[in-house]
Amino acid sequence: MTATRKPLFDRLAALGIETVTHEHPPVFTVEEARRHCAQLPGGHCKSLLLRNKKRALWLVVALDDTRIDLKALTRTLSAGRLSFASPELLAEALGVIPGAVTPFALINDREQRVTVVLDRAMLDRDPLNYHPLENDATTAIAPADLLRFIEACGHRPLVLDLDRPA
């Protein structure tokens, strides 16, 4: 069963992680999110679910203004050619829709199919802002708590410098 916002918040609370959530109209792009969330403190982030031809998956999470060079990332990860996951694969793997991709969706990756890639520069911001499984809200979390949540979901994230050439 796919977790929704309430089970996510229950899991965060069970881990002793405090968050603050702000409601806003649904947003599907970084530009739309900026219009509704620019006043929120901290790092504003984007999350991309990428796949290769063998259907291996990577969740790449960075600040919203980070330039992500897919060719360079492909070389760094030795992944083969990377492309964006389809909406169907996104729903199957993480239980979210396009526009709602978030590291919080790792709660739905019970089989640990997804490799998590975090941008090092992002982890210097506090708090970090992500959608709580739905794109009509933004949840702020401390970087250390984000890492704790990811590890509690059974993942060991790769921390890379995404805005620099490999």
N, C-alpha and C positions, 0 to 999 in steps of 0.2 A: 504494500500500500504506500502511496506517495504522501510524504509529509506535507502539510500546509503550514501557514503562518503560526497557528497556535501550538502545534507540536514542536515547531522550531523554537519558539520562545520558551516553551517548557523545557526543552533540552538545554538551551542556553542557561536558564535559571538553575537547572540541576547541576550544571557545571560551575555555578557561582559566577557566571559572566553577566555583567550589567550592560544593557544597551539602551539607547534612546531611539524611538521611531517617530518619524514625521510622515503624516499622510499627505498625499498630493494627487493630482490627476494622473492617470496612467501615462507613462512615457516609454517610448520605444527606441530613442536614440540618445546619444550623449548630448546633442544640442537641446533636445526637449528637456532632458534632466537638468541642464544648466539653467534653463528658464525658471524651473520650479524649485531648484535646490541650491542655487549659487550662494544664498545667504547662510546655509548650514556650515558650521565650522568643520575643519578637517580636510582630509583628502577625498576627493570625489573620484570614483573608480569606474573602470569598465571591466567586463569579464567576457571572454570569448571561448566558446567550445570549438576546438579544432579536431580534425580527424585526418588520418592518412588512408591510403587505399585498403589497408588491412583492417580498417575500422578501429584502430587504436585511438584513444581519445586523450586530449590534453585540455585542461581548463587553465587558461592564461588570464591572470588578473593583474591589472596595472592602474596607475593613475589615468584619469580620462584623457589627458593630453599627451600620453606616452605614444611615441611612434613605434609600432610593432612591425618589424620587417620579417614577413613570413619566410622568405628565402633564408635569411640569416638564422632565424629560429629553427628552421628545418635542419640546417647544418649543426647547430648547437645541440639539438636533441637527437640527432641521427635518426630522424623520424621518417624519412622519405618525404614526398611532396605532401604538404599540409593544405587543407582547405577547411572552410567553415562547415560545421555539422548542420545537417538538415533540421528543420523543425521537428520532424518525426524522431530523429536520433536524439535531439535535445530533450524531448519529452520522455523518451525511453530511458535515457541514461541518467538525467538529472531531475526529471519531473517538473520542468518549467517550460514556459513558452519563450519565443524570441522577444527580446526586450526585458526579460526578467532573469537573465543569466546572472549568477551570483555564486560566490564561494559558499554561501549558506545552503545551496542546493546539494552540496556534498552529503548532507543528511540523507538524501535519497539514493546515493551511490553505495548501496549496501554490498555490492560485489566488488568494490574498488576497481572498477573499469577505467576510471579517469586518473590520469597523472596530473597533479596540481603544479602549476608554474606561477610563482609570485615574483613581481618586480621588486628588487631590493629597495629602490627609491621610495616606493609606496609605503614600505614598512617604517619609514622615518616620519610619517605623518600620523597625527593622533588628534581626533579619532579618524577612522576610515569609514566611508559610507557605501553601503550596498543595499540592493533591494532584498527584502525579506521573503523571497520566493515568488513575489508578485510585484509588478512594476507600478503599483499605485501607492508606494510608500518607500521610504529610505530609512535604513537602520544604521546608526553609528555604533562602532565597536572599537575598542582599543586594539592596536596591532598585536600585542602579546596574547590577548584573548582570542583574536582571530586565529592565530597559530594554534592555540590550545583547542579551539573548536575543530579545526581541520584535523588535528591529530586524534581527537576523540572520535572523529568519523572514520578513522582507520587509514588516514593518508599522511605521508611524509612529503611536504612540499619541496620542490626545487626552488631555490631563491636565486634568481639571475638578474643581471643588469640588462634589461630589455631594450633600453633606449640607446645602447652603445653597440657598435659592431662586434661580432663574435671574434 
